[in-house]
C-alpha cells in the first residue's frame, strides 16, 4: 500500500477537523491547505493558500497522491474546485475525493448550483475521482434552529424537510472512500430520519428548556416547490447514518429528548 501524502482542503472546518485525525489513525501523512498559517506537527503539515484566489494551490498538491476536497463556502465552490482540479491534474494526483450535497442538481439555490458545477469539474477532470453527496450536518441544523430559537416567535416553514446526518459518520465514510479505489459517484449519505424543519426546532427547544410559540410560514416560489417535493432528500438508495438528531442534541445541548410523532 502506498503511503504518499494526502492533501485535505478545508481541513480546519467542521468536517476537516474530524477527517484529519482519522487519516492519521490510518497511518497516513496529511497536508492541510489553509488560508491562515498554522504550526505543523504530529504528522500533519499545514500549508498556506487560497483556492478561490488560486494562490499556493500548486505547491499544496505537489507530491500528494490523494486529495480530499472538503473546502466550501457560501459562494465560489465551483471556481475553487476548478483551480484545485487544474493543479491536481498537473501534479498527477491519483485520486480526487469531493464532498457535495444532496440535491445539488435539483434545489434552486446558488450554493447548490455551485456544488453541481464543482461536481462536474471533478468528473470532467480526467483524474480518477470519487464524489459523495451528503445531507445537511447536525451541526448546521443546530445552528439554524438556535438562531431561530432566539426569536420571540419561531418560524415553522411548511413542507421543508431535512435528513440531518452526523458529521462524524460523513468523515468516516470519506476516509474509507479516500483510502479505497476511485469509485465515481457513490450512494448519498443521509441521516437515519427525515424531519420537518419545525420538528427540528421543537426538539432543540425541548432540549434547551425553552418555550417559544411557532408560526407556520410558506416558502414561496421555486424553492418552496422544490422543498415540498422533497428534492433535497434521498428517500431511496441512500446510505443511512445511525446517529439521530435526538442523540446529537443530548450531546450538544445537554438534555435527552425523544422524538414526538416520529414517522
GISUL-V894965 format. One record per helix or strand of 3 or more residues. SS is the DSSP state (helix for helix, strand for strand). FROM is the first residue (numbers start at 1). TO is the last residue. If there is no record, write none. Layout:
BEGIN
[[SS FROM TO] [SS FROM TO]]
END
This chain:
BEGIN
[[strand 5 9] [helix 16 25] [strand 30 34] [strand 44 48] [helix 57 61] [strand 64 69] [helix 77 91] [strand 95 101] [helix 110 123] [strand 129 134] [helix 138 148] [strand 153 158] [helix 167 178] [helix 197 208] [strand 213 218] [helix 221 228] [helix 245 252]]
END
